[in-house]
Amino acid sequence: MGSLDGKIAIVTGAGQGVGRCHAEYLAREGATVVVNDITDSADEAVAAIIAAGGKASAHKGSVADWSACEALVNGTIATYGDLDILVNNAGLVRDNMVFSMTEEQWDIVIDVHLKGHFACSHFAAIHWRNAAKTVGEGVALKSRKIVNTTSESGLFGGTAQSNYAAAKGGIITMTVVHAREMGKYNVHVNCIAPRARTPMTQAIPMFAKPESGWDKYDPTHISPMVAWLSSADSDGVNGQVFIVTGEEIHRIQQHQVATSVYAGKKQWTVAGISANKGVLFAGMDSLDVAPFGSPQM
Ligand SMILES: NC(=O)c1ccc[n+]([C@@H]2O[C@H](COP(=O)([O-])OP(=O)(O)OC[C@H]3O[C@@H](n4cnc5c(N)ncnc54)[C@H](O)[C@@H]3O)[C@@H](O)[C@H]2O)c1
C-alpha cells in the first residue's frame, strides 16, 4: 500500500530532472500521474512509469500558456474524474547580469515560473472550490495539495538571476497567499527549493556524481519530501517553505521584523533616521547585502 493510493496528480515539467523523479516516485506511491512537459520527454517519462507498473499519461504543452494550463487541469479531471495533487515544477534559466539581460530573457523566465505556477494553481483552485461547495454540511472535505518549486536564488538572491530570483521569490509569496486562500477548502499549499544534479545544474562542478559513496545530489533524493507534502501525512502543513537536498530538509522561517524605530507621532527626518541608525541596524556586522545562503547549510 502506497501513501498516495488512489490519488490523481499532475507534475509539470516532469519529462526530465527532478520533475521526472517526482512523477516516478508519486506513481510508485500509488498515484496516477499526469506528466506535463513542453517536450516529448513527457512520453518517455510515462513509458518508464508504466513499465514499472505505475499509472500515468502525458500532457504536452507549455505552462507559460494560460489555455494549455486550463487544458492540463481540466483534461486531467475529465479523464480521471478528479485532481488531488498539483506539483508545479516546470522551469528554466536564462541567466544574465542586470545590465545585460534582454527583455526576452526576462519574459520567458517570469512566464514559465511565475505565470506557469499561477495558471495551473488557478484552474486547480476553481475545481477544488466548486467541489467543496457540493459537499454536504458536516462532511469532511477531501485533502488536496499543491507543491510549488522555488529556489535558493528566490530566497537569497542569486547573482545574474534577476529574472529567476524574482520569479522564484514571487512563488514563495504566492505559496503563502494560496495557503491562506485555499486552506478553508482543505487545500494545503507548500513550496520546496530543491538542490540536485539535473540537466539544469549538471555543468556546475559541485553537482558531479562521486566515484563512490553517498551521491548527495542525486535528484531522486528530493521526491520523498514532495510525496510527503502530497500525502495525508502532511495534513495541516500549509504555507511552508523547505530547502531539500540529499539527506537534508531545512524549514525556512517567514520574513520577520528584525528591529524597529519610532518617530513618536511625527514624520521622520533624514537627520532623525541618521541618529537612529545604530538602533535600526543593531547587531549587524555589516550593512552590506547579506551573504548568499544560510549558516546552517
Ligand atoms: N536542479 C536544482 O538544483 C534546482 C535548484 C533550484 C530550483 N530548481 C527548480 O526545480 C525545477 C526543476 O528543475 P530541474 O533542475 O529538474 O531542471 P530541468 O531543466 O532538468 O527540468 C526542467 C523541465 O521543465 C520543462 N519545461 C521547461 N519549460 C517548460 C514549459 N514552459 N512548460 C512545461 N515544461 C517546461 C523542461 O522541458 C524540463 O523537462 C525548476 O523549477 C527549477 O527552477 C532546481
The ligand as a Gaussian input file, in Angstrom:
#p B3LYP/6-31G(d) Opt

LIG

0 1
 N       18.266000      21.299000     -10.007000
 C       18.413000      22.165000      -8.994000
 O       19.379000      22.114000      -8.224000
 C       17.373000      23.213000      -8.772000
 C       17.651000      24.216000      -7.843000
 C       16.671000      25.150000      -7.562000
 C       15.457000      25.098000      -8.202000
 N       15.217000      24.143000      -9.144000
 C       13.920000      24.148000      -9.796000
 O       13.431000      22.825000      -9.896000
 C       12.598000      22.718000     -11.057000
 C       13.092000      21.586000     -11.929000
 O       14.417000      21.896000     -12.333000
 P       15.423000      20.801000     -12.916000
 O       16.729000      21.063000     -12.274000
 O       14.822000      19.468000     -12.881000
 O       15.529000      21.343000     -14.424000
 P       15.497000      20.576000     -15.817000
 O       15.914000      21.570000     -16.826000
 O       16.265000      19.304000     -15.726000
 O       13.953000      20.199000     -15.976000
 C       13.001000      21.184000     -16.190000
 C       11.874000      20.589000     -17.014000
 O       10.889000      21.620000     -17.213000
 C       10.477000      21.549000     -18.567000
 N        9.954000      22.836000     -19.019000
 C       10.644000      23.961000     -19.308000
 N        9.817000      24.921000     -19.728000
 C        8.566000      24.389000     -19.697000
 C        7.274000      24.898000     -20.012000
 N        7.131000      26.147000     -20.463000
 N        6.206000      24.083000     -19.843000
 C        6.354000      22.815000     -19.400000
 N        7.555000      22.284000     -19.094000
 C        8.641000      23.064000     -19.242000
 C       11.723000      21.145000     -19.337000
 O       11.416000      20.642000     -20.630000
 C       12.322000      20.124000     -18.390000
 O       11.827000      18.819000     -18.651000
 C       12.648000      24.081000     -11.738000
 O       11.544000      24.853000     -11.335000
 C       13.927000      24.678000     -11.197000
 O       13.926000      26.079000     -11.271000
 C       16.142000      23.197000      -9.445000

